[in-house]
Amino acid sequence: MLKRLWTDEEGLTTVEYALLLVLIVAAAVSAWTLLGTQVATQVGDVKDTLAGTSS
């Protein structure tokens, strides 16, 4: 019985998909954070440039 449980691979695919999903979500959150920071910096630069030229 113990050997059968050890070699049973049912459910393994679900765990693999869950781990893959966690990795994808972590990468997406990291990219979103990085891009959000860069976009905010660019928008701030444009705002400062426009404020400097309009006065």
Backbone as CSV, one residue per row, in Angstrom:
resi,resn,N_x,N_y,N_z,CA_x,CA_y,CA_z,C_x,C_y,C_z
1,MET,0.827,-1.192,0.000,0.000,0.000,0.000,0.875,1.260,0.000
2,LEU,1.926,1.275,0.774,2.811,2.429,0.827,3.493,2.655,-0.519
3,LYS,3.893,1.571,-1.179,4.538,1.696,-2.488,3.559,2.272,-3.508
4,ARG,2.299,1.849,-3.432,1.291,2.366,-4.360,1.084,3.863,-4.147
5,LEU,1.030,4.317,-2.904,0.883,5.742,-2.633,2.105,6.529,-3.098
6,TRP,3.289,5.938,-2.955,4.532,6.618,-3.343,4.597,6.832,-4.850
7,THR,4.124,5.857,-5.632,4.208,5.949,-7.089,2.971,6.570,-7.717
8,ASP,1.949,6.876,-6.923,0.731,7.477,-7.445,1.020,8.910,-7.889
9,GLU,0.755,9.203,-9.150,1.031,10.528,-9.692,-0.240,11.316,-9.975
10,GLU,-1.362,10.818,-9.535,-2.621,11.524,-9.740,-2.621,12.790,-8.884
11,GLY,-2.982,13.888,-9.468,-2.970,15.156,-8.764,-1.667,15.921,-8.930
12,LEU,-0.657,15.260,-9.433,0.626,15.923,-9.621,0.514,17.050,-10.644
13,THR,-0.242,16.828,-11.679,-0.407,17.846,-12.716,-1.053,19.107,-12.135
14,THR,-2.001,18.935,-11.252,-2.662,20.082,-10.637,-1.666,20.918,-9.838
15,VAL,-0.787,20.251,-9.115,0.227,20.964,-8.339,1.175,21.705,-9.269
16,GLU,1.556,21.076,-10.348,2.456,21.727,-11.309,1.801,22.955,-11.921
17,TYR,0.541,22.856,-12.279,-0.164,24.011,-12.838,-0.306,25.123,-11.796
18,ALA,-0.543,24.760,-10.565,-0.667,25.761,-9.509,0.661,26.496,-9.309
19,LEU,1.765,25.775,-9.308,3.072,26.413,-9.171,3.371,27.316,-10.362
20,LEU,3.035,26.860,-11.553,3.237,27.674,-12.748,2.401,28.950,-12.671
21,LEU,1.182,28.833,-12.210,0.318,30.008,-12.067,0.905,30.994,-11.063
22,VAL,1.436,30.492,-9.966,2.051,31.367,-8.961,3.236,32.107,-9.561
23,LEU,4.065,31.422,-10.343,5.214,32.073,-10.982,4.779,33.135,-11.978
24,ILE,3.749,32.847,-12.745,3.251,33.808,-13.730,2.689,35.044,-13.022
25,VAL,1.940,34.844,-11.954,1.371,35.970,-11.211,2.487,36.816,-10.598
26,ALA,3.502,36.156,-10.050,4.615,36.903,-9.453,5.339,37.734,-10.510
27,ALA,5.552,37.161,-11.691,6.203,37.904,-12.769,5.329,39.067,-13.232
28,ALA,4.039,38.857,-13.319,3.127,39.916,-13.753,3.097,41.062,-12.743
29,VAL,3.058,40.747,-11.471,3.043,41.790,-10.440,4.349,42.574,-10.468
30,SER,5.456,41.876,-10.632,6.749,42.561,-10.698,6.816,43.486,-11.907
31,ALA,6.381,43.009,-13.047,6.398,43.826,-14.263,5.461,45.018,-14.116
32,TRP,4.289,44.809,-13.547,3.321,45.888,-13.362,3.891,46.972,-12.459
33,THR,4.558,46.550,-11.390,5.150,47.506,-10.462,6.264,48.294,-11.128
34,LEU,7.137,47.602,-11.846,8.256,48.262,-12.517,7.752,49.233,-13.581
35,LEU,6.824,48.780,-14.403,6.297,49.646,-15.456,5.525,50.822,-14.872
36,GLY,4.793,50.586,-13.797,4.049,51.664,-13.170,4.966,52.758,-12.659
37,THR,6.079,52.359,-12.071,7.050,53.335,-11.576,7.657,54.123,-12.726
38,GLN,8.004,53.437,-13.797,8.608,54.118,-14.941,7.618,55.063,-15.608
39,VAL,6.379,54.648,-15.736,5.364,55.509,-16.347,5.130,56.739,-15.469
40,ALA,5.065,56.550,-14.171,4.866,57.694,-13.271,6.025,58.681,-13.387
41,THR,7.231,58.181,-13.516,8.395,59.055,-13.674,8.312,59.822,-14.985
42,GLN,7.952,59.161,-16.061,7.839,59.819,-17.364,6.748,60.886,-17.349
43,VAL,5.610,60.574,-16.756,4.518,61.538,-16.689,4.950,62.752,-15.869
44,GLY,5.659,62.508,-14.779,6.169,63.616,-13.970,7.138,64.490,-14.737
45,ASP,8.016,63.859,-15.530,8.963,64.617,-16.348,8.238,65.473,-17.391
46,VAL,7.246,64.897,-18.026,6.471,65.647,-19.032,5.743,66.801,-18.371
47,LYS,5.149,66.553,-17.215,4.445,67.618,-16.476,5.400,68.753,-16.127
48,ASP,6.588,68.402,-15.644,7.580,69.424,-15.279,8.031,70.198,-16.515
49,THR,8.214,69.509,-17.627,8.627,70.169,-18.854,7.561,71.134,-19.341
50,LEU,6.314,70.676,-19.339,5.223,71.545,-19.770,5.039,72.731,-18.828
51,ALA,5.206,72.511,-17.559,5.074,73.603,-16.599,6.177,74.622,-16.788
52,GLY,7.366,74.165,-17.160,8.488,75.078,-17.365,8.357,75.882,-18.646
53,THR,7.759,75.330,-19.696,7.657,76.041,-20.974,6.438,76.962,-21.037
54,SER,5.435,76.701,-20.184,4.225,77.509,-20.283,4.330,78.802,-19.478
55,SER,5.345,78.964,-18.646,5.434,80.191,-17.847,6.216,81.271,-18.511
